[in-house]
Amino acid sequence: MSTNLTAPVGQSTGHPQKPKTSRAKLSYPKVLLIISGGLILLSLLRIVTGANNLTESGQYTAALNAAVPIGLAGLGGLWSERSGVINIGLEGMMMLGAFSAGAVGWEHGPWAAALAGVIGGALGGLLHAVVTVTFGVDHIISGVAINIMALGLTQFLAKLWFGADGSAAAAAGGNDKQSPPMPDMPTFTVHGLSEWLFSVEQHHWFLVSDVAGIFGSLVTNVSWLTLLTAALFVLTFFVLWRSSFGLRLRSCGEGPIAAESLGVNVYRYKYAAVAVSGALAGLGGAFLAIYVHIYQDGQTGGRGYIGLATMIFGNWRPGGVAMGAGLFGFMDALQLRGGGPTVHALLLLLAVLLVGLAVWKLRGGQRTQAVISLAAAALLAVWYATTRTVPLEIVGVAPYIATLLVLSLAAQRLRPPKAIGKIYRRGQGK
């Protein structure tokens, strides 16, 4: 006598079934609504606190320049991890890209520097692919080893190429710690529109001037590499989510054995993804060198790790990576341009956001988290009311604090690829 373990729809199997809870999807209209709400809050904050540099065009220009290398690193991590390969080595690949850009750029210009950065990062990505995909080494160990190797290699080559006595690089201004200077990267400005938006911004009208500041930063002295980065984000979305190539690549990160059974060459797609990952991270490192016209030792400053954090915050999606990079770039620019008084104004904004979070948690029945959020909001409000500035030590780490806060809030919505970090061997499903 056999027992049927399945039951038709609508019939009970004798066991209580848990109701399915559906999460609201963060669609693009909702994202635009969130961005609009954030801009309104910033506008109100500017009026209440008088911190006009919160929304001026110079702030957004600096934020954009700070966000580009982080966004490229995050985008590189997305390519790799969507194929199932964890890429902790983004920082090292950025180092290789920055060094390659400095080595080539001082003689051949910024465009050649950008190309050299792409090649340098791609070589680091290929090394990571060989070690993890072909030899099956743990992905974390390989990534950490690449970071250490890249640091030592770039320092050694800088002494050999830039700081050697009597060399052309040394005569052009290079030394053991930096490359000779390279020419400027061309920028573009939409004349007429740029001047008009700047004049509107100077009136400090509520919301109107703030929007003018945003659009003014997008049409004034914008680097062509920034435009290229935006195009790469759009291209990544269409390649990975709107093409058969992208479907096969993502299947390698979700179920490589199933993908292999359908005829997908998993090794090939993993190699391609990790090489592209390194190339994008290398371009991010090249942007850093091109932006300041020289390669410097320690130039990446941990941006590869921050890029990895933006990829996680962005839930392994290009739009989320862009938002995360933009947030970090905004905070980084704010602490550099505004200093203590401007970061002090953000305490009030953070207190308001925590009150909103508490209300949301109460509606979801999470009383303990709601009480903690309200207590934190009260402490921030008291801090804001009893002080006029923020210590420089806190100002310097404000971008990293913001990143940790956002990651902690986004952690409940994350869904990484199912086979990420797992060692795959051809034919193991047979």
C-alpha positions, 0 to 999 in steps of 0.5 A: 500500500503506497501513500501519496505524499502530495495533495491537490491544491486546496486539500489538506495533507494533515499538517498545518501549513505556514502562510507565505509571507511576501516581501514588497519588491523594491521597484524602480518607482519606489527607488525614485520615491525614496530618492525624492524623499531624501532630497526633500529631507536634505532641502529641509535640513539645509534651511533649518541648519543653514548648511548650504553646502549640503546640496550645492553643485560642488558637493555633488561634483565631489560626490560623483568623483568619489563614487566612480571608483567605488562604483566600478569596484562594486560593479566588478564584484557583482560580475564575479559573484554573480558567476559564483566566485567571491572576489575579496581581491578587488582592492588588489586589482584596483592597486594594479589598475592604479599603478598601471595607469600611472606607469603608462599615463605620464608618457602616453596620456590619460586615455592610455592610462585608463586602458592600462588600468583595465589590463592591469586589473584584468590580469589580477582577475585572471590570476584569481580565476586560475587559482579559484576556478581551475585549482579550487583554492578557497575564494577568500584565501585567494582574494586576500593573497591577491591583495597582499601580492598587489601591495608588495608588487606595486611598491617594488615596481614603483621603486624600480620604474619611478624612483631609479636614479637617472631614469626618465621617470625620475627626471620627470618627477617620479620617485619611490612612492609615486609616478610622474604627473600625467596630462588632464583627462578631458571634461565636458560642460554644457555651456548656457545650461550650466551657468543658468543652473548655477544662478538658480542654485545661488538663490537657495530656493527650497528644493528648486535650488537643490535640484539645480545643484544636482543637475548642475554637477551633471553638466559642468566639468564632467570627466569622460570616465564618469560618463563611461562608468554610467554607460558600464552600469547600464551595459551590465544590466542589459548584458546580465539580465537581458541577454542569453550570455547573462542568463548562462553566467548567472546560472553558474552562480545559482546552480553550476551543476544544473547549468552544466547539464544544459550544456553551459561551459561553467569554467568559461563563464566563470573565467570571463566574469572574474576577468571582467570583474578585475578589469572594472576594478582596475578601471576604478583604480585608474580613475583614482590615478587619472583624477589626481594626475599621478599614481601614489602608494596607498592610493586606493585607500580601501575603496575595493572593500567599500565597493564590495560593501556597496555590492552587498548593500545593492543586493547584487544588482547594478542599481543598488551598487550605484545607490550604495556608491553614491551614498558613500561618495556623498558622505566622503565629499561632505566630510572633505568639503563641509567638515564638522559643522556640516556633518553635525547637521546630519545628526538631526537628519539621522535622528529623524530617519531613526524616528521613521524607522521606529514607526516602521518597526512598530507597524511590523510588531518589532517593539524592541527594535523600535524602542532602540531606534527611538532611544538612538534618535533621542541621543542624536537629538540631544547631541545635536542640540548641545553641540555646534560641531562634530570632532574631526575624528568622527568626521573622518570616519563618517562615510564608513559609519554611514556604510555600516548603518546602511548595510545593517538596515539592508541585511534583511533583504539580501539574497546572494547567489545560491552557489557563491563561494562553492568549489565547482568541478566539471562533471561532479553532478554525474 
